[in-house]
Amino acid sequence: MTTEKTDINLLLIGPDGAGKATTIGHLMYKLGLINQPDIDLEKFCTPMDGPLRFSTNNHNFTVIHTSSHRDFIQNMLTNRFQVHSALLVLPATEGEFERAIAQESQTREHLLLANTFGVRQMVVAINKMDVESVNYAEARYTEIVEQTSAVLKQVGTNIDRVKYVPISALNDDNLVELSTNMPWQTESTLLQALDALVGDRNPSNMPLRIAIKEVANSGGMLVVGDVLTGIIKTGMTVIFAPSGHTAKVTELVSYEQEITEVGPGNQVIFRVKTLTAKQVKRGMVAGDPNNEPPFEAASFTAMINVQSHPSEISVGYTPVFECHNAKVACQFTKILNMVNPRTGAVLPREGSSPLILKTHDSAIVELTPVKPLCVERLADYPKLGQLTVRETTQSGVTVIVGNIKSVTKKVPAA
């Protein structure tokens, strides 16, 4: 009896020069999926150009590469794949590793953001074990594991869900087969470590959620969106939140072949009638009115981290939040608690003065949208529970990142 493979969307993280492209490329080459071990990650792994895919005994993997540091947050928010797992590639080279995990390094920031946006398990590939200064030494590997574990704990990662593997991606050490150059490492290869990850919950079996990207009037409203969970089918009725309007799906549009349904991880183009551009627009969420439909949020609580802010944040602050494809101003109506940014634990409160937030502070806050907005808990629908505030006048500097803990919804009376 064969067991059905589960799907895993794998976030690829690591500093520039660590060997991410070589690691994924050589792994896929060894699996017989590409003709040469060298790949261009910018071409093959970005959300726009489509991800790389490979399979192990237990899982079907989709590799999510977030491109450069400047685009990391934006790509994390806008790619249509919900990510719970990550592959962190670090260099073993003397000096290079130390720079990668330094206090203000991009790698540390990316790990904190990945944890904030829902990554819960990780494989850490310690690459370049073959370089002359390392020479496959177990002592250097052990040193790196200890220092990396300390960093991961600081950003809130559960170390019990982290697996380390020493590799040389260039020389094919420990990718698919155990390396004779590291006889002290007999536990697993990179492929085995990835295969041991826990598969994601099947999003096809969840209630329908489509993040709307574009709308055009062409023989009825033509709607473009990313299917996050559930399955959209021709002939079904969908509801759009936060507007609350419903419409029948008259056609699923494909320019290659006739289709009758579209599942998670895919962009969908569908046609509905009887609706106007005011009733369905970018930033809305489509769902099934008969199966846990989406609704407008009256307010929501979130754990946020202030990445960069020139002054103080207090109750009444009303920045524009980005969540899935929506951009809506939300007011800070309550700052409930200061929290440890790495563990989420509530910090003891000193005195009775109103809480004020500054750069690097984390807190649980209550937010109220100024205009209609549909969001969900990160735990239920990760892509609909990720938040960011970006400073448009300063080359897209990230001001706030966060995730939604609870939502008070405007549910219509029966």
C-alpha positions as CSV (number, residue, x, y, z in Angstrom):
1,M,0.0,0.0,0.0
2,T,1.5,3.3,-1.1
3,T,1.1,6.4,1.1
4,E,0.1,9.7,-0.7
5,K,2.9,12.3,-0.6
6,T,2.2,15.5,1.2
7,D,3.1,19.0,-0.1
8,I,5.7,21.2,1.5
9,N,6.4,24.8,0.4
10,L,10.1,25.3,1.3
11,L,11.4,28.8,2.0
12,L,15.1,29.1,0.9
13,I,17.1,31.4,3.2
14,G,20.7,32.3,3.5
15,P,23.3,35.1,3.0
16,D,24.6,35.9,-0.5
17,G,27.4,33.6,-1.4
18,A,26.4,30.8,0.9
19,G,25.7,28.5,-2.0
20,K,21.9,28.4,-2.1
21,A,21.7,28.1,-5.9
22,T,24.4,25.4,-5.9
23,T,22.7,23.5,-3.1
24,I,19.3,23.3,-4.8
25,G,20.7,23.0,-8.3
26,H,23.0,20.1,-7.4
27,L,20.3,18.4,-5.4
28,M,17.9,18.5,-8.3
29,Y,20.7,17.4,-10.7
30,K,21.3,14.3,-8.5
31,L,17.5,13.6,-8.6
32,G,17.6,13.7,-12.4
33,L,15.4,16.8,-12.7
34,I,17.8,19.1,-14.5
35,N,20.6,18.5,-16.9
36,Q,23.3,20.5,-15.1
37,P,23.9,21.3,-11.4
38,D,24.1,25.1,-11.9
39,I,20.8,27.1,-11.8
40,D,19.9,30.8,-11.7
41,L,17.7,31.3,-8.6
42,E,16.6,34.7,-9.7
43,K,15.2,33.1,-12.9
44,F,13.7,29.9,-11.5
45,C,12.6,30.6,-7.9
46,T,11.0,34.0,-7.8
47,P,7.2,34.3,-7.3
48,M,6.8,35.9,-10.8
49,D,8.7,33.2,-12.8
50,G,7.4,30.2,-11.0
51,P,9.1,28.0,-8.4
52,L,11.3,24.9,-8.6
53,R,9.8,21.6,-7.6
54,F,11.2,18.2,-6.5
55,S,10.0,15.2,-4.6
56,T,11.3,12.9,-1.9
57,N,9.8,9.6,-0.6
58,N,7.3,11.4,1.6
59,H,6.9,14.9,0.2
60,N,6.4,17.1,-2.9
61,F,8.5,20.2,-2.4
62,T,8.0,23.7,-3.9
63,V,11.0,25.9,-3.5
64,I,10.2,29.5,-2.5
65,H,13.1,31.9,-3.1
66,T,12.5,35.5,-1.9
67,S,15.3,37.1,-4.0
68,S,17.3,40.0,-2.6
69,H,17.1,41.5,0.9
70,R,15.3,44.5,-0.5
71,D,12.5,42.3,-1.8
72,F,12.4,39.8,1.0
73,I,9.4,41.1,2.9
74,Q,7.4,42.0,-0.2
75,N,8.0,38.6,-1.8
76,M,7.1,36.8,1.5
77,L,3.8,38.7,1.5
78,T,2.8,38.5,-2.1
79,N,3.9,35.0,-3.2
80,R,0.8,32.7,-3.3
81,F,2.3,29.8,-1.4
82,Q,1.8,29.4,2.4
83,V,5.2,28.6,4.0
84,H,5.7,26.6,7.2
85,S,9.2,25.1,6.4
86,A,12.6,26.6,5.6
87,L,16.0,25.5,4.3
88,L,18.7,27.7,5.7
89,V,22.0,27.5,3.9
90,L,25.1,28.8,5.8
91,P,28.8,28.8,4.8
92,A,31.3,27.0,7.0
93,T,34.1,29.2,5.8
94,E,36.0,31.0,8.5
95,G,34.9,34.6,8.7
96,E,32.1,34.2,6.2
97,F,29.9,32.3,8.7
98,E,30.6,34.8,11.5
99,R,29.5,37.7,9.2
100,A,26.4,35.8,8.2
101,I,25.1,35.6,11.8
102,A,26.4,38.9,13.1
103,Q,24.1,40.9,15.3
104,E,22.8,43.3,12.5
105,S,23.1,40.8,9.7
106,Q,20.4,40.3,7.0
107,T,20.3,36.6,7.8
108,R,19.2,37.3,11.4
109,E,16.5,39.7,10.2
110,H,15.2,37.2,7.6
111,L,15.1,34.5,10.3
112,L,13.1,36.8,12.6
113,L,10.7,37.7,9.7
114,A,10.3,34.0,8.7
115,N,9.4,33.1,12.2
116,T,6.9,36.0,12.4
117,F,5.3,35.0,9.1
118,G,4.8,31.4,10.2
119,V,7.8,29.2,9.5
120,R,7.8,26.5,12.1
121,Q,10.4,23.9,11.1
122,M,13.8,24.1,9.4
123,V,16.7,22.2,7.9
124,V,20.1,24.0,8.3
125,A,22.6,23.0,5.6
126,I,26.2,23.9,6.7
127,N,27.7,24.3,3.3
128,K,31.3,24.6,2.0
129,M,32.7,22.0,4.4
130,D,35.2,21.2,1.6
131,V,37.1,24.6,1.8
132,E,40.7,24.4,2.8
133,S,40.2,26.3,6.1
134,V,37.5,23.8,7.2
135,N,38.6,20.6,5.5
136,Y,35.5,18.6,6.6
137,A,36.4,19.1,10.3
138,E,33.8,17.9,12.8
139,A,35.0,20.5,15.3
140,R,34.1,23.4,13.0
141,Y,30.7,21.9,12.2
142,T,30.0,21.5,15.9
143,E,31.0,25.1,16.6
144,I,28.7,26.4,13.8
145,V,25.8,24.3,15.1
146,E,26.2,25.7,18.6
147,Q,26.4,29.3,17.4
148,T,23.5,28.9,14.9
149,S,21.3,27.3,17.6
150,A,21.9,30.3,19.9
151,V,20.8,32.7,17.1
152,L,17.7,30.6,16.2
153,K,16.6,30.6,19.8
154,Q,17.0,34.4,19.9
155,V,14.7,34.9,17.0
156,G,12.1,32.5,18.5
157,T,12.7,29.3,16.6
158,N,11.9,26.1,18.3
159,I,15.2,24.2,18.2
160,D,13.5,20.9,18.5
161,R,12.2,21.4,15.0
162,V,15.6,22.2,13.5
163,K,17.8,19.6,11.8
164,Y,21.5,20.3,10.9
165,V,23.3,18.7,8.0
166,P,27.0,19.3,6.9
167,I,27.4,19.5,3.1
168,S,29.5,20.5,0.2
169,A,27.1,21.4,-2.5
170,L,29.9,22.0,-5.0
171,N,31.4,18.5,-4.5
172,D,28.2,16.6,-3.8
173,D,29.0,15.8,-0.2
174,N,26.0,14.6,1.8
175,L,23.4,15.8,-0.6
176,V,21.8,12.5,-1.6
177,E,24.4,10.0,-0.3
178,L,26.5,10.0,2.9
179,S,30.0,11.5,2.3
180,T,33.1,9.5,2.8
181,N,34.8,12.8,3.5
182,M,32.8,13.1,6.7
183,P,32.8,9.7,8.3
184,W,31.8,11.3,11.6
185,Q,28.5,12.3,10.1
186,T,26.3,9.2,9.7
187,E,22.9,10.5,10.7
188,S,21.4,11.8,7.5
189,T,21.9,13.4,4.1
190,L,20.3,16.7,3.1
191,L,17.7,14.8,1.1
192,Q,16.8,12.6,4.1
193,A,16.6,15.6,6.4
194,L,14.1,17.3,4.1
195,D,12.2,14.1,3.7
196,A,11.8,13.9,7.6
197,L,10.0,17.2,7.7
198,V,6.3,17.2,8.7
199,G,4.1,17.8,5.7
200,D,1.8,20.9,5.5
201,R,-1.9,20.6,6.1
202,N,-3.6,20.0,2.7
203,P,-4.9,23.4,1.7
204,S,-7.2,21.8,-0.8
205,N,-9.4,20.5,2.0
206,M,-9.7,23.9,3.7
207,P,-12.4,26.5,3.0
208,L,-11.9,28.5,-0.1
209,R,-9.8,31.7,0.1
210,I,-8.7,33.6,-3.0
211,A,-6.7,36.8,-2.6
212,I,-8.0,39.1,-5.4
213,K,-5.3,40.9,-7.4
214,E,-7.0,42.4,-10.4
215,V,-10.5,43.1,-11.8
216,A,-11.6,44.0,-15.3
217,N,-14.9,44.5,-17.0
218,S,-15.0,42.2,-20.1
219,G,-18.3,40.4,-20.8
220,G,-18.9,40.4,-17.1
221,M,-16.4,41.0,-14.3
222,L,-13.1,39.2,-15.0
223,V,-11.4,38.5,-11.6
224,V,-7.7,37.5,-11.2
225,G,-6.5,36.1,-7.9
226,D,-4.3,33.7,-6.0
227,V,-6.0,30.5,-4.7
228,L,-4.6,30.2,-1.2
229,T,-6.9,27.4,0.1
230,G,-9.8,25.4,-1.1
231,I,-10.9,24.8,-4.7
232,I,-12.8,27.1,-7.0
233,K,-15.1,25.4,-9.5
234,T,-17.1,26.5,-12.5
235,G,-20.8,27.0,-11.6
236,M,-20.2,27.6,-7.8
237,T,-21.3,30.7,-6.0
238,V,-18.5,32.8,-4.4
239,I,-18.7,35.6,-1.8
240,F,-16.4,38.6,-1.8
241,A,-15.2,40.1,1.5
242,P,-15.4,42.7,2.8
243,S,-18.1,43.8,0.5
244,G,-20.3,40.7,1.2
245,H,-21.6,40.5,-2.4
246,T,-22.1,37.1,-4.0
247,A,-21.9,36.0,-7.6
248,K,-21.9,32.8,-9.7
249,V,-18.7,31.7,-11.4
250,T,-19.7,31.4,-15.0
251,E,-16.2,30.5,-16.3
252,L,-12.7,29.7,-15.3
253,V,-10.5,31.3,-18.0
254,S,-7.5,29.5,-19.4
255,Y,-5.7,30.3,-22.6
256,E,-4.1,26.9,-22.9
257,Q,-6.9,24.4,-22.1
258,E,-10.4,24.1,-20.8
259,I,-10.5,23.9,-17.0
260,T,-13.4,23.4,-14.5
261,E,-11.5,23.8,-11.2
262,V,-8.4,25.4,-9.7
263,G,-6.6,24.6,-6.4
264,P,-4.2,26.1,-4.0
265,G,-0.8,27.6,-5.2
266,N,-2.3,28.7,-8.5
267,Q,-3.3,31.9,-10.0
268,V,-6.9,31.8,-11.2
269,I,-8.9,34.0,-13.7
270,F,-12.6,33.6,-13.4
271,R,-15.7,35.4,-14.7
272,V,-18.7,36.5,-12.7
273,K,-21.8,38.4,-13.7
274,T,-24.1,41.0,-12.0
275,L,-21.3,42.6,-10.0
276,T,-19.6,46.0,-10.5
277,A,-16.0,47.2,-10.0
278,K,-17.1,48.8,-6.7
279,Q,-18.4,45.4,-5.4
280,V,-15.3,43.4,-6.2
281,K,-11.8,44.9,-6.4
282,R,-8.1,44.3,-5.6
283,G,-7.4,43.5,-2.0
284,M,-10.7,41.6,-1.4
285,V,-10.9,37.9,-0.5
286,A,-13.2,35.4,-2.2
287,G,-14.7,32.4,-0.5
288,D,-17.5,29.9,-0.4
289,P,-20.6,31.4,1.2
290,N,-21.6,27.9,2.4
291,N,-18.3,26.8,3.9
292,E,-16.8,29.2,6.5
293,P,-17.0,32.3,4.3
294,P,-14.7,35.3,4.8
295,F,-16.1,38.4,6.4
296,E,-15.1,42.0,7.0
297,A,-12.9,42.6,10.1
298,A,-14.3,45.0,12.7
299,S,-11.0,44.8,14.5
300,F,-8.1,42.4,15.1
301,T,-5.3,41.8,17.5
302,A,-1.7,41.2,16.2
303,M,1.8,40.7,17.5
304,I,3.9,43.3,15.8
305,N,7.6,44.1,15.7
306,V,8.7,47.7,15.1
307,Q,11.6,47.3,12.6
308,S,12.3,51.0,12.0
309,H,10.4,54.1,13.2
310,P,11.8,57.6,13.6
311,S,10.0,58.4,16.8
312,E,7.3,56.8,19.1
313,I,4.2,54.8,18.3
314,S,1.2,55.2,20.6
315,V,-2.6,54.7,20.6
316,G,-4.1,56.6,17.7
317,Y,-1.2,56.0,15.2
318,T,-2.8,55.1,11.9
319,P,-0.4,53.7,9.3
320,V,-1.3,51.9,6.1
321,F,-1.0,48.2,6.6
322,E,-0.3,45.7,3.8
323,C,-1.9,42.3,4.1
324,H,-2.2,39.9,1.1
325,N,-3.1,42.3,-1.8
326,A,-4.9,44.8,0.4
327,K,-3.5,48.2,1.6
328,V,-5.7,49.7,4.3
329,A,-5.0,52.3,7.1
330,C,-5.6,50.7,10.5
331,Q,-5.6,52.6,13.8
332,F,-3.8,51.5,16.9
333,T,-6.8,51.4,19.3
334,K,-5.0,49.5,22.1
335,I,-1.4,48.6,22.9
336,L,-2.2,45.6,25.1
337,N,1.2,44.2,26.1
338,M,4.9,44.5,25.4
339,V,6.3,41.1,24.4
340,N,9.6,39.4,24.0
341,P,10.1,39.6,20.2
342,R,11.9,36.2,20.1
343,T,9.5,34.1,22.2
344,G,6.3,36.1,22.2
345,A,6.2,36.0,26.0
346,V,4.4,38.9,27.7
347,L,6.8,41.2,29.5
348,P,6.0,42.5,33.0
349,R,4.5,46.0,32.9
350,E,6.1,48.8,34.8
351,G,3.8,51.5,36.2
352,S,0.5,52.5,34.8
353,S,1.5,54.9,32.1
354,P,0.2,54.2,28.5
355,L,2.5,51.9,26.6
356,I,4.7,53.5,23.9
357,L,6.5,51.6,21.1
358,K,9.9,52.4,19.6
359,T,12.2,50.7,17.1
360,H,12.9,47.0,18.0
361,D,10.0,46.9,20.4
362,S,7.4,44.1,20.0
363,A,3.8,44.1,21.3
364,I,0.4,42.7,21.2
365,V,-1.9,45.5,19.8
366,E,-5.5,45.9,18.8
367,L,-6.0,47.4,15.3
368,T,-9.2,48.9,13.7
369,P,-9.4,49.2,9.9
370,V,-10.3,52.7,8.8
371,K,-11.9,51.2,5.6
372,P,-13.4,47.7,5.1
373,L,-10.8,45.0,5.2
374,C,-10.8,41.2,5.2
375,V,-8.1,39.4,7.2
376,E,-7.7,36.1,9.1
377,R,-5.7,34.6,11.9
378,L,-2.2,33.5,10.8
379,A,-2.9,30.1,12.4
380,D,-5.9,29.6,10.2
381,Y,-4.9,31.2,6.9
382,P,-1.2,32.2,7.0
383,K,-1.2,34.4,3.8
384,L,-4.2,36.4,5.2
385,G,-2.6,36.9,8.6
386,Q,0.7,38.5,7.7
387,L,1.1,42.3,8.2
388,T,3.6,44.9,7.2
389,V,3.9,48.7,7.1
390,R,6.4,50.1,4.7
391,E,7.6,53.7,4.5
392,T,7.0,54.8,0.9
393,T,9.0,57.9,1.1
394,Q,12.2,56.1,2.1
395,S,12.8,53.5,-0.6
396,G,10.3,51.0,0.9
397,V,11.9,50.8,4.4
398,T,10.0,48.4,6.5
399,V,8.5,50.0,9.6
400,I,6.4,47.2,11.1
401,V,5.9,43.5,10.6
402,G,3.5,41.3,12.4
403,N,1.0,38.5,12.4
404,I,-2.7,38.4,13.3
405,K,-3.7,36.5,16.5
406,S,-7.4,37.0,16.5
407,V,-10.1,38.7,14.4
408,T,-13.5,40.2,15.4
409,K,-15.6,39.8,12.3
410,K,-18.7,41.7,11.1
411,V,-20.9,38.6,10.6
412,P,-24.3,39.6,9.1
413,A,-27.4,38.7,11.2
414,A,-29.0,35.5,10.1
